[in-house]
Each structure stands twice: as structure tokens, then as C-alpha cells.
Amino acid sequence: PPPCRFTVLPDGRPVHTAQGRSFEWKPNGPGSYRVEAHFRIRDDWVPWVYANPIALRPLAWNRLPPLPEARGLAGTFAGVSAGALLAAGGANFPDRPPWESGTKTWQDAVYVLRSPTARWEIAGRLPRPLAYGVSLNVPPGVLCAGGSDANRHYAEVFLLRWDAEAGCVRIEPLPPLPQPTANACGALLDNRIYIAGGTTEPDATRTRHGLWTLDLANPA
């Protein structure tokens, strides 16, 4: 674009002006921010772009109801489907803590929280007890990839979809990972998922270096 004059207006008051083809500016508080761009013609600055306002509000953390597992869960699959929060699988020490020689146990329950003021309910079960996989929010639901139990790692990939009318979670299979993998990381970009790192066996001493991807528009 041609050089222009940018003006930043929080709550309608100009506080910053810069000239050039682009500019950066960091807001210093909440408010309704708008940017105007004026183009110079001869000796006059002519209005060119009036951006829509962007409202910046302070973040507020709110406490949700605790999970029914009194000792908590680690490594759960979690995400949002159809407006409901899902938490599936995970591992914990239900009898006593590890420093008291407790036994680690993998879980298969899928919990749902229908709203921030609701109570957690059991909405289904995973195909097996599973934890430490990757979970990503994708348009149809919560994608779960890999994971482990007490004995081995898994390559399975599946989708958790909350069915509000039936009051249960639907589990839909997707193409598996090329290798059993747990403790990996994942991301979603342009309808494509990426899985990186992780370990392929419970006793692995090194992490995996590869990167896998799956196009959700054509998963087969």
C-alpha cells in the first residue's frame, strides 16, 4: 500500500499517530480501539480507511466445578464440543499418593460439563483406559491422538463429539498415527492437525523427532 498516516483512537480519543506503509503500537489498557488511515493528496490528508473498533477487556478467570475424581486426573484429553466441556481418560493414584507407594491407575471415563454452572456427568467411556495423548479442538469436536496405559503406547486417533439430545458422547475413529505415541504435542492450522515429538514406548529414553500431519478435509 502507499504510505499513509495512521491514527489510533481508544474510546474516540487520538493518542498515537505514525506515517509509513505499516506501523505497530501496543495498547496500555482496556478500551474500544479504532484505527484511521489518511492518504496524502498534494497538501491534504484525505480519509482512506476507518477500521471497525476492537474492544479490549481485562481477562477474568472463573473457577469451574471440580472433577468428580477426588485425587484429580493427569494427562486427560480435554476440549469443547457443541458448547460442552469434555474431559476424558487420564491417570491418577486413587488409593494413596506415589510417595506412599500408591498404584498409578489409568481411567476411561468421559466427563461432560454442559455449562459453567452445571455439574460434571459421566457421558461415556473411552475404548480403553488412556492418558497422555494429544487433544485438539476441531470444528466437529475434540480430536484425540495417541496416548498410553500402564503397559504400552497407542496409535489410535478418534473424535469425541457431544450429542446433547442423546446426552452422551459419540466416538468416531480417524486414521491412526504412523507409530504408537504418547506425551507428544499437537496443533491445528487451516483444518490440518500436526503431531510432533513424544515417545513411542513406555520405557523410551529419547523423544521422537518426527512431525506428522493429517488433513481433516480428507482424512482417509
C-alpha positions in Angstrom: 0.0 0.0 0.0 1.1 3.6 -0.4 2.4 5.5 2.6 -0.3 7.0 4.8 -0.9 8.5 8.2 -2.2 6.2 10.9 -4.1 7.4 13.9 -5.0 5.2 16.9 -8.2 6.3 18.8 -9.0 4.5 22.0 -12.6 5.4 23.0 -12.6 8.1 20.3 -9.6 10.0 21.5 -6.4 10.1 19.3 -3.4 9.0 21.3 -0.9 8.0 18.6 0.0 9.0 15.1 2.5 7.4 12.7 3.4 7.7 9.0 4.5 5.0 6.7 3.4 1.8 4.9 2.8 0.0 8.2 3.1 0.6 12.0 3.0 -1.2 15.3 1.5 0.1 18.5 0.8 -1.6 21.9 -2.3 -0.6 23.8 -1.8 0.1 27.5 -5.2 -0.8 28.9 -8.8 -1.9 28.1 -11.0 0.2 25.9 -12.6 0.4 22.4 -9.7 0.9 19.9 -10.1 2.1 16.4 -7.5 3.0 13.7 -7.9 5.6 10.9 -5.6 5.8 7.9 -5.4 9.0 5.8 -3.8 9.2 2.4 -1.9 12.3 1.3 -3.0 14.1 -1.9 -0.9 17.2 -2.5 -1.1 19.1 0.8 -4.1 17.4 2.3 -4.6 14.2 4.3 -7.7 12.5 2.8 -9.6 9.8 4.7 -8.8 6.4 3.4 -9.6 3.6 5.9 -11.8 3.8 9.0 -11.4 0.5 10.8 -14.1 -1.1 12.9 -13.5 -0.7 16.7 -11.9 -3.6 18.6 -12.9 -3.9 22.3 -10.1 -4.9 24.6 -11.3 -6.1 28.0 -9.4 -7.4 31.0 -9.3 -11.2 31.3 -11.2 -12.7 34.2 -10.6 -16.2 35.4 -13.5 -18.1 36.8 -13.5 -21.3 38.8 -15.4 -24.2 37.4 -16.8 -27.2 39.3 -14.1 -29.7 40.3 -13.9 -33.1 38.5 -15.6 -36.0 40.4 -12.2 -37.7 40.9 -11.2 -36.6 44.4 -7.5 -37.0 43.7 -7.7 -35.3 40.3 -6.5 -36.6 36.9 -3.3 -36.1 34.9 -2.9 -36.4 31.2 -6.6 -36.2 30.3 -8.0 -35.5 26.8 -9.9 -32.2 27.1 -11.8 -29.8 24.8 -15.1 -28.3 23.9 -17.8 -29.9 21.7 -21.2 -28.3 21.0 -20.7 -25.9 23.8 -19.9 -28.5 26.4 -16.6 -29.1 28.1 -15.3 -32.7 27.8 -12.6 -34.4 30.0 -11.7 -38.0 29.0 -9.4 -40.6 30.4 -6.4 -39.6 32.4 -4.4 -41.2 35.2 -4.1 -40.8 39.0 -3.3 -42.6 42.2 -6.8 -43.4 43.7 -5.6 -45.4 46.7 -2.7 -43.3 48.0 -0.1 -40.9 46.7 3.0 -42.2 44.9 5.3 -41.2 47.7 3.3 -43.6 49.8 3.8 -46.4 47.3 0.4 -45.8 45.7 -0.5 -47.6 42.4 -1.0 -45.5 39.3 -4.2 -46.2 37.6 -5.4 -45.2 34.1 -9.0 -44.2 33.6 -11.6 -44.5 30.8 -14.4 -42.2 31.9 -15.6 -39.4 29.7 -16.9 -36.5 31.8 -19.1 -33.6 30.4 -19.8 -30.2 31.9 -22.8 -28.8 30.0 -22.4 -25.3 31.3 -20.1 -23.4 33.7 -22.8 -23.7 36.4 -23.7 -27.3 35.8 -22.2 -30.4 37.5 -19.9 -32.9 35.8 -21.6 -36.0 34.5 -20.3 -39.3 33.0 -21.1 -39.1 29.3 -19.5 -42.3 28.2 -16.3 -44.4 28.2 -13.2 -44.5 26.1 -12.5 -47.8 24.2 -9.8 -48.4 26.9 -8.2 -46.6 29.9 -6.0 -44.0 28.2 -3.9 -40.9 29.1 -1.1 -38.7 28.0 -2.2 -38.3 24.4 -2.8 -35.1 22.3 -6.2 -33.4 22.3 -7.2 -30.6 20.0 -10.4 -28.7 19.5 -11.5 -29.2 15.9 -14.8 -28.0 14.3 -16.7 -31.3 14.8 -15.5 -31.9 18.4 -12.4 -33.0 20.3 -9.7 -34.8 18.4 -7.7 -37.3 20.5 -4.4 -38.8 19.2 -2.2 -41.5 20.7 -1.7 -41.9 24.4 -0.7 -44.7 26.8 -1.8 -47.0 29.5 0.3 -48.8 32.2 1.7 -51.3 29.6 2.1 -49.6 26.2 1.6 -46.6 23.9 -1.2 -46.4 21.3 -1.5 -45.0 17.7 -5.3 -44.6 17.7 -6.9 -41.3 16.7 -10.5 -40.6 17.3 -13.0 -37.8 17.7 -15.2 -37.1 20.7 -18.4 -35.5 19.8 -21.0 -34.4 22.4 -24.6 -35.3 21.4 -26.7 -33.0 23.6 -30.0 -34.6 22.5 -28.9 -38.1 23.4 -27.0 -36.9 26.5 -23.8 -38.9 25.6 -20.5 -38.7 23.8 -20.1 -40.2 20.3 -16.7 -41.6 19.5 -15.7 -41.6 15.8 -12.5 -43.3 14.5 -9.9 -41.4 12.4 -6.8 -42.7 10.7 -4.2 -43.9 13.3 -0.8 -42.3 13.8 2.1 -44.0 11.9 3.5 -45.2 15.3 2.2 -45.6 18.8 2.9 -42.3 20.5 2.4 -40.6 23.9 3.5 -37.4 25.5 3.5 -35.6 22.2 2.3 -32.1 21.3 -0.1 -31.0 18.7 -1.6 -28.1 16.9 -4.4 -27.2 14.4 -3.8 -24.9 11.5 -6.0 -24.4 8.4 -8.0 -27.6 9.0 -4.9 -29.6 9.3 -3.5 -31.2 12.5 0.1 -31.6 13.4 1.6 -34.0 15.9 5.2 -33.6 17.0 7.6 -35.2 19.4 6.5 -37.7 22.0 7.7 -41.1 22.9 6.9 -44.5 21.2 7.4 -46.8 24.2 6.8 -46.5 28.0 10.5 -47.1 28.7 11.8 -44.8 26.0 14.8 -42.6 27.0 14.6 -40.3 24.0 11.8 -38.4 22.4 10.7 -38.8 18.8 12.0 -36.2 16.3 9.3 -36.5 13.6 6.3 -34.4 12.6 3.1 -35.9 11.3 0.1 -34.2 9.8 -3.5 -35.0 8.8 -5.8 -33.1 6.6 -9.2 -33.1 8.3 -10.9 -32.2 5.0 -9.5 -35.5 3.5 -8.6 -37.8 6.4 -8.8 -41.1 4.6 
